């Protein structure tokens, strides 16, 4: 029998703010779901000079800002960060970390004494490196475990957030702990097809799966693939971990959920 996850009662009395930057609307969708489930206040971060929403134009502008260190100016917030105990800080992943407007935000605010809960949307991954970057950028704050979801899977966010919030004591309730993944073993034809079905439509090559572990939950069968890929520009090969999930309902297809590099 599984033990039921406990929650921290004192956390429910803390005042919470969902503070986010969203360019295309995906992060906004997650932020609004968070606000709904938490009953928290919410505010969007806006650049004085908005980004275009066009992928190539945004990346070109973003690269120039990163190279020059001239981060985008932001409009003043209407909410006071000092009024809140917990800040759920949301952003899309750009260049493997938080979007440039967040760089301005953390430069201009130290979030001293605040608990920061990152959440992000991404094409393939980026929660872990962006959380690490927040830890370095905000030494006076406490950066907690975060939540991330692929933009292609934003429709799954509501259910995943319910579990995340309960597991981490931000929402009343309890959930059955997820089982650990099995030990890694060699990928066979069946597993290779599952990987290909889940990942082949992604716009960039993800590499070749070599081993996998798996777990079975009440709702899904999940896979943890160890994948070898060629380094950028002909560099040394590297290994990443790619996660795939497949629902148990009839006709369910495997979905690529994230990569950890």
NURO-724037 format. One record per residue: x, y, z of N, C-alpha, C, O in turn; residue in three letters. Coordinates in pm, whole numbers, plus 32768, in hexadecimal, padded with zeros to 4 digits. Layout:
<nodes>
XYZXYZXYZXYZALA
...
</nodes>
This chain:
<nodes>
80557F8A80008000800080008059807C800080BD80818047UNK
803480E07FB08083815A7FA9805D81B6801D7FE881C08042UNK
80C181F8805480A5825E80B8807082D98070809382F27FFCUNK
801D832680B37FE4839E8078803E8415809980688426810BUNK
805A8466803480B484D780478078853C80A78002855C809EUNK
80C9856E8101809A85D1816180A5865D812780ED867280C5UNK
805E86BD8164806E874681398089879E81B28068877A8223UNK
80C78811819980EE886B8205807C88CC82208062892581CFUNK
803988BD82927FC3890B82B07FE189A082B27F9189F08281UNK
805289C782EB80718A5582F880808A9A827180748B148269UNK
80998A4E820780AC8A898183802D8AC5814A80348B1B80F2UNK
7FB88A9881797F3B8AC7813E7F1B8B5681677ED28B9C8122UNK
7F538B8281D97F388C0982097F938C7081C87F7C8CE881D6UNK
7FFA8C43818180578CA0814380168CE780CC7FC98CAB8081UNK
80368D6580BB7FFD8DB2804C804D8D967FCE80C88D9F7FCEUNK
80078D747F6380488D457EE9802A8DA17E737FBC8DD87E66UNK
808E8DB07E1E80818DFC7DA280B38DA97D2E81208D707D35UNK
80648DA17CC480908D647C4780BF8DD67BED806F8E287BBFUNK
81418DDB7BD681808E477B8A81C38E077B1182178DAF7B20UNK
819E8E347A9981CD8DEB7A2381E68E4679AD81AC8EB379A1UNK
823E8E17795582508E5378D182258DED7869824B8D787871UNK
81D78E19780881AA8DC0779C81AB8E0E771A81748E7B7712UNK
81E98DD576B481EC8E187631817E8DE675D681398E367597UNK
816D8D6275CE810D8D29756F808C8CFB75B1802D8CD7756BUNK
80858CFC7635800A8CD4767B80128C4F76C27FBC8C327715UNK
80788BFE76A580828B7A76E6809C8B87777C805A8B4577CDUNK
80FD8BDB77A0811A8BED782F80A48C30787480888C1378E9UNK
805F8C8878307FE78CC778687F7E8C5F788B7F3D8C6878F3UNK
7F6D8BFC78347F0B8B91784D7F2D8B4778CD7ED48B2C791FUNK
7FAC8B2678DF7FD78AE079587FC78B3B79D27F9A8B0E7A3BUNK
7FEA8BB979C47FDF8C187A337F4F8C267A617F338C287AD9UNK
7EF48C307A027E678C407A277E308BC27A687DD98BCA7ABFUNK
7E618B4D7A3F7E388AD17A807E6E8ACC7B107E288AA27B6CUNK
7EE98AF77B227F228AFF7BA87ED08B5C7C007EAE8B3A7C71UNK
7EB18BD17BCD7E638C337C197DDC8BF87C417DAD8C0C7CB1UNK
7D9F8BB17BE47D1D8B737BFD7D258B0C7C6D7CD18B0A7CC8UNK
7D898AB57C667D958A4B7CC97DC18A7E7D527D9C8A457DB8UNK
7E0F8AE87D547E428B1E7DD27DE88B887E107DEB8B9E7E89UNK
7D978BCA7DBC7D4D8C3D7DEC7DAA8CB27E0B7D8F8D047E63UNK
7E1A8CB87DC17E818D1D7DDA7E688D9B7D887E138D9C7D2FUNK
7EB38E057DA77EB68E7B7D527F0B8E5A7CD77F5A8DFC7CD8UNK
7EF98EA97C6E7F438E8D7BF37F678F107BAE7F1B8F717BB3UNK
7FDB8F137B6E80048F877B1F80648F5A7AB280B88F037AC7UNK
80578F987A3D80B28F7A79CF81238FE079CC8111905579EFUNK
81978FB279A0820C9006798C820A903478FB81FA8FE278A1UNK
821A90B678E2821390EA785A828F913D783A82BB91917889UNK
82C5912477C5833691747795830491FA7760829A92027722UNK
835192637779832C92E67744832492DF76AC82C69313766FUNK
8386929E766F8384928575E0836291F275CD83BA919D75DCUNK
82E691D275AC82BC914675A4830A90F975398335913174D4UNK
831B907975528353902074EC82E690057485826F901174A2UNK
83108FE0740C82B28FD9739C82558F6173A181E88F647368UNK
82818EF673E582338E7A73E182628E1E7372823D8DA97370UNK
82B28E51731682ED8E0172AB836A8DBD72E183C18DFF731AUNK
83748D3A72CF83E08CED730D84698D2172E384BD8D3D7338UNK
84818D2E726185048D57723185288DE4725E85998DFD7288UNK
84C98E40725784E38EC9728185008ED0731685588F1B7341UNK
84B78E82736484CD8E8173F585568E4A7416859C8E80746CUNK
857E8DDE73D386018DA373ED86728E0173C586D78E0A740AUNK
86618E48735586C88EA6732986D78F18738D87468F3D73B3UNK
86678F4F73B8866B8FBA741B86A38F87749F86F58FC974DFUNK
86768F1074C686A48ED67544873A8EBF7547877B8ED975ACUNK
87718E8F74D888028E7974D088508EFC74DD88B68F017521UNK
881F8F64749B88628FE674A488619019753488C590507563UNK
87F19007757987E79034760488478FE6765E8887901F76B6UNK
884F8F64764788A78F117699893A8F34768289898F3B76E0UNK
895D8F4C760489E78F6C75E38A118FF576198A8390087641UNK
89B59053761989D390DB764589BE90EE76DB89F5914A7717UNK
896E90947716894B90A477A488E6911277BB88CF913A782DUNK
88AA91447751884491AC775C87BA916B775B877E915776F2UNK
878B914A77D2870D910277DF8697915F77C886A391D877DAUNK
86249128779F85B0917C777D857891C677F6856D918E7864UNK
8554924477E185129290784B8485925978618443922E7802UNK
8458925A78DF83D59225790083779293793183A392F5796CUNK
82F792817917829392DA7950828A92C079E782A292507A14UNK
826993267A32826193187AC381F292B67AE9818792B47AACUNK
820C92657B4E81A892087B81814092557BD3816092B87C14UNK
80C592257BCE805E92617C22805992217CAC802F925F7D0DUNK
808591A37CB5808C915D7D35811491777D768178918A7D31UNK
811691797DFB8192918C7E4581C891047E71818690BC7EBCUNK
823F90E17E41827C90617E63828990517EFA827D8FE27F2EUNK
82A290BF7F3F82B490B97FD18236908D801A823E9067808FUNK
81C290917FD88144906B8018812E8FD3801A80CD8FA48057UNK
81868F867FD8816D8EF77FC681DA8EA18006824E8EC98010UNK
81AF8E2B8030820D8DCA806B82458D6C800182BB8D498004UNK
81EE8D427FA382148CE07F3D81F88D1C7EB381898D4A7E98UNK
825D8D1B7E5D824F8D4D7DD4825D8CD87D7482C68C997D6EUNK
81F48CBA7D2B81FB8C577CC082278CA57C4381DB8CF47C0CUNK
82A38C8D7C1982E08CDE7BB082E48C8F7B2D83268C277B24UNK
829C8CC07AC8828D8C757A4C82CC8CB879D482D68D3279CCUNK
82F68C647975833B8C9878FF83498C2A789683478BB378B7UNK
83588C50781683818BF077B084188BDE77B784608C3677E9UNK
84488B6E778684D98B56778085108B8C76FC84E18B6A768FUNK
85748BE2770985BD8C15769586508BF276A786888C077712UNK
868E8BBD7642871D8B9E764587428B4976C087AE8B5976FAUNK
86E88AF076E687048A92775286EC8AC777DE87068A80783FUNK
86BB8B4577EB86A28B7B787186288BD8786A85E18BDB7806UNK
86128C2378D7859B8C7878DA85A48CE7787286118D167850UNK
85308D10783F85278D7777D885648DFA780985678E167881UNK
85958E4A77AB85DE8EC477CC85968F25782A85D88F61787EUNK
85118F38781F84D08F92787E84E18F67791084DE8FBB796AUNK
84F48EE57929850B8EB779B185958EE179DF85AB8EFA7A56UNK
85F48EE87982867A8F1879A686728FA779DB86B68FC97A3CUNK
861F8FFA799D860B908279CE85CA90807A5885F490C87AB3UNK
8563902F7A66851990297AE4857390057B59856E90467BC2UNK
85C68F9D7B49861A8F717BB986908FD07BD086C88FD47C3DUNK
86B4901C7B6A871D90807B7B86EA90F67BCD873591337C1AUNK
866A91157BBC8631918C7BFC85ED916D7C8285C891CA7CCAUNK
85DC90ED7CA3859990C67D1F85E590527D5E86028FF07D1AUNK
8606905C7DDE86538FEF7E1C85FB8F847E5A862D8F197E7FUNK
85788F9D7E6785188F3C7E9F85468F0A7F2885318E967F4BUNK
85848F617F7685BC8F397FF885518EFC805284E78F378068UNK
856F8E86808685168E4280E4849E8DFF80A4844C8DC480EAUNK
84928E078020841E8DCB7FDD843A8D3B7FB484AD8D147F9DUNK
83D28CEE7FAB83DA8C677F7583B28C707EE283448C9F7EC2UNK
840A8C457E8883F28C4C7DF883D88BC07DC284288B657DD6UNK
83678BB07D7E83458B307D4083448B447CA982E58B7D7C74UNK
83AB8B187C6283AF8B2C7BD083488AD47B88832D8A647BB3UNK
83128B077B1B82C78AB37ABF82E28AE67A3282F28B5E7A1DUNK
82E88A8B79D383108AB3794D82D08A5D78E182A089EF78FBUNK
82D08A94786A82A88A4B77F283218A45779683748AA07796UNK
832A89DA774883A289C876F68385896D767F832089277679UNK
83E48970761F83DA891875AC8409888D75CC83CE882B759EUNK
84748882761C84A987FD763E84CD87F176D184BC8786770AUNK
84FD885A771085248854779C855C88D977C8855B893A777CUNK
858D88DE784385CA8958787485A6897E790285D889E17936UNK
854E893079438529895179CD85A289507A2985B889AE7A75UNK
85F188E57A22866188D67A8086CA89457A7086EE89847AD4UNK
86FD895F79F6876189CC79EA87288A557A0B87708AA97A41UNK
86A98A6E79ED86708AF17A0E865E8AFF7AA586708B6D7ADBUNK
863A8A937AE986308A987B7B86B88AB07BBA86C58AFE7C18UNK
87208A6D7B8487A88A827BB687D38B147BA288168B4E7BF7UNK
87AC8B4D7B3187CF8BD87B1587898C367B7787C38C9B7BA0UNK
870E8C167B9D86C78C697BFE870A8C627C8787128CC77CCEUNK
87398BEB7CAC877F8BDD7D2B87F88C3C7D3088108C7E7D95UNK
88428C427CC388B88C997CBD88928D2C7CB988D58D807CF6UNK
88278D4B7C7187FF8DD77C6087BA8E107CDC87BA8E897CF2UNK
877E8DB97D2E87308DE77DA187628DA57E22871A8D557E5DUNK
87DB8DC67E4E88138D867EC487C88DA57F4587D88D5C7FA8UNK
87768E0F7F47872C8E337FC086A28DF27FC586598E018028UNK
867E8DAB7F5B85FD8D657F5586138CCF7F6286848C9F7F59UNK
85A88C857F7785AF8BF47F7B85678BBE7F0184EC8BC67EF7UNK
85B28B877EA485788B527E2885528AC07E3E85A88A6C7E5BUNK
84D28AA27E2E849E8A1D7E48849689C97DC884AF89FA7D5AUNK
8473894C7DD9845B88F37D6783F289307D0C838E89667D3BUNK
840989287C8983AE89667C2A836089037BD4836D888A7BE2UNK
830F893C7B7B82BB88ED7B1F82D5891D7A9182DE89967A79UNK
82E188C07A3482F388E379A8829E888A794E828188177970UNK
827588C078DD82248873787E8246889E77F0825C891577D6UNK
824B883F779682618861770A81E988B176D58176889676F8UNK
820789127681819D896376458138890A75FD80C0892775FCUNK
8168889E75C1810F8842757980B187F575D6805187B775A8UNK
80CD87FA7659807E87AD76BA803B88077722801887D7778EUNK
8028888577047FED88E177657F6288B277927F3888D07802UNK
7F1C8869773C7E97883577627EA087D477D87E3C87BD781CUNK
7F15879C77F17F27873F78617F4B878678E37F558746794BUNK
7F5E880978DD7F92885179517F34884D79C97F6488427A3AUNK
7EB2885579B47E55885D7A267E6387E47A827E6C87F37AFBUNK
7E66876E7A487E7186F47A997EFA86EA7AD97F0586C37B4EUNK
7F62870C7A8E7FEA87057AC47FFF876B7B338043874E7B96UNK
7FC587E27B257FD288487B8C7F8B88207C0C7FBB883C7C7AUNK
7F1A87DF7BFF7ED287AF7C767F2C87557CC97F3587647D43UNK
7F6F86F77C877FCC869E7CCE804186ED7D06806586DC7D7BUNK
807D87437CB580F187907CE180D187E47D5D811F87E57DBDUNK
806188287D5D803E88807DCC802188327E4B8045885E7EB9UNK
7FE087C07E3E7FC4876D7EB48043872B7EEA805887267F63UNK
809686F97E90811286B87EBA816C87177F0881B386ED7F63UNK
816A87977EE481C887F67F1D818A88537F8581C888B57FAFUNK
810E88337FAD80D3887A801E8096890180008080894F805DUNK
807989217F81803E89A27F5F7FA6899A7F547F628A017F4CUNK
7F7289217F557EE3890C7F427EB988977F9B7F0188347FA6UNK
7E4588A27FDA7E17883780317DFA87B87FE17DCF87BF7F6EUNK
7E118747801F7DF986C87FDE7E7286707FE37EDC869A8011UNK
7E6385F77FB47ED385997FB17ECD85487F317E6285377EF7UNK
7F3E85177F077F4784C87E8D7F9E844E7EA67FF584507EFDUNK
7F8583E57E5B7FD7836D7E658060838A7E28806883BA7DB7UNK
80CB836F7E70815083887E37816683397DB7813982C77DAAUNK
81AB83757D5881CC832F7CDD823A82C87CF8829482E37D48UNK
823482547CB8829E81F07CCB8320821E7C89831F82747C32UNK
838E81E37CB4840F81FE7C77841681B87BEE83D081567BD6UNK
846A81EC7B97848281A97B1884D4812A7B31852481247B8EUNK
84BD80C87ADE850A804C7AE9859B80657AC085BC80CE7A88UNK
85F180047ADC867B800D7AB0868180137A18862B7FDD79D3UNK
86E7805579E586F880637954871D7FDD7915876A7F8F794DUNK
86E67FC4789F870C7F4F7851870B7F7477BD86D87FDD7797UNK
87427F1D776C87547F3C76DE86CE7F527698866C7F0C76B2UNK
86CD7FB3764086567FD175F186427F65758786A07F407541UNK
85C77F33757B85A37ED37513854E7F1574A885377F8E74ADUNK
85207EC7744984D07EFE73DB84517F41740E84297FAA73D9UNK
84107F07747383947F3E74A883AC7FC974E58363802874C9UNK
84127FD37536843080517579846180BB7516844381317524UNK
84AD808F74B184DD80ED744D8467812973FF8468819F73DEUNK
840380D873E3838C810A739D8340816E73F5831181D573C4UNK
83348151747582F281AD74D1833B823374D382FD829D74CEUNK
83BF822C74DA841082A674D983FC82F3745683E6836C7458UNK
840482AD73E783F682EF7364836B832B7353835E839A7320UNK
830482E3737E827B831673718268839573C4821E83EF739DUNK
82AB839A7437829D840E748E82F08485746182C684F77470UNK
8367846A742A83CA84D5741783E684FB738684238562736DUNK
83BB84AA732783E384C2729C83AE8545726383E9857C7206UNK
83408578729A830885F47266834B8670729F832E86E07274UNK
83A4865E730283E986D2733B8445870D72D1848186C57281UNK
8450879272D2849387D87262852A87C3725A856587D971F1UNK
8569879972CA85F9878472CA861886F372EE85CC86B57338UNK
868786BC72BB86AC863272DD86C6862473738709867873AFUNK
869085BB73AF86A085A5743E87068539745E872C852774D1UNK
873184EF73F887958488740E875C83FB740786EA83E673DFUNK
87AF839C742E878D830E7424877D82D174AF87DB82D674FFUNK
8708829874CD86F5825A7551874881DA755E874781867505UNK
878E81CC75CC87E2815775E287AE80FD765287B080827645UNK
877F813976BF874580EB772D86C78131775D86AE81A4773AUNK
867780EA77AD85FD812477E185D980E6786785FE80757885UNK
858F813378B6854D8102792E84BA8123791F8496817678CBUNK
846580E6796C83D681047961839280F779E883C780BA7A45UNK
831B813179F082C781257A66823681267A3A8214815A79D0UNK
81E080EB7A8A815080E87A6E810781337ADC811881167B52UNK
80B581947AB5806581DF7B147FD281BA7AFF7FB381677AAAUNK
7F7981F87B4A7EEA81DC7B3A7EB982057AB07E5A81C97A7BUNK
7EF9826A7A757EC782A379F97F1E828B797F7EF1829C790EUNK
7F9B826279947FF882607922806781FB7934807D81C579A0UNK
80AE81E478C7812D819C78C881968202789C818B823C7830UNK
81FA821678F0825D827E78D882E6823F78BA830A81D778F1UNK
83308281786283B382507839841F82B87853840983307841UNK
8491828A787E850682DE7895857682A9783A85B78245785AUNK
858D82EE77CB85EF82C277698674830A777D867783837792UNK
86E282BF7777876782FA7771878C830076DD878F829A7698UNK
87A9837776AE87B68390761E883F83CC7600886B84297643UNK
88808397759B890283CC757088EC842474F688A583FF7498UNK
892A849874F8891E84F3748689A58533746789FC853D74BEUNK
89B5855D73EC8A31859D73C18A35862B73F689CE867073F6UNK
8AA7865874248AB586E174578AA3874773E98AB587297373UNK
8A8087C174118A6D882C73B08AF0884A73678B5C884A73A3UNK
8AE4886372E68B59888672968BC08819728D8C3888347280UNK
8B92879B72968BEF872C728D8C3B8710730D8CA286CC730CUNK
8C098746737D8C4A873173FD8C3986A474308BFD864F73EDUNK
8C6F868A74A58C6B860474E08BDB85D974F98B87862B751DUNK
8BBE855874E68B37852575028B12853D75948B68854175EBUNK
8A91854D75AC8A608561763489E98506764E89AB84D375F1UNK
89CA84F376CD895784A076F388F184F5773B891485437794UNK
887484E87715880785307756879D84CB7783879F8457775BUNK
874384F977D786D484A67805865384DE77CB8635855477DEUNK
8609848B7785858C84B77747851984667781851D83EB7789UNK
84B284AF77AA843E847177EA83C9846C778883AD84CC7740UNK
838783F97789831383E0773282A583A5778882C0835377DFUNK
822983CE777081B9839577B8814F836577568142839C76E9UNK
810582FE777C809A82CA7728802482A677818031825477DCUNK
7FB282E377677F3B82C877B57F0A823977A27F2F81F67741UNK
7EB7820C77FF7E85818377FA7E02817677AC7DD381077793UNK
7DC681E677877D4981E0773F7D5D81A976B37DCA81B2767AUNK
7CF5816F767B7CFE813175F77D25819A758E7CEB8207758AUNK
7D868179753B7DB281D274D17E15823C74FE7E3B829274B0UNK
7E408235757B7EA0829975AD7F24828E75627F5182217540UNK
7F628301754A7FE283057504804F833875628033838975BBUNK
80C9830A75508136833A75A5815283CE758E814B83FE751DUNK
8171841675FA818E84A575F3821784C3762F82398492769BUNK
8263851075E882E48542761882C885B0767C828A8614765AUNK
82F5859F76FB82D58601776283478663777F832E86D97792UNK
83C4863377828433868F779B84B8864A778884C185CF7787UNK
851F869B777A85A78668777385F986AD77DF85EA872577F7UNK
86508661781F86AD86987882873A867F784D8764860C783DUNK
878086EA7832880686DF77F6887286F0786088E986EA7840UNK
</nodes>
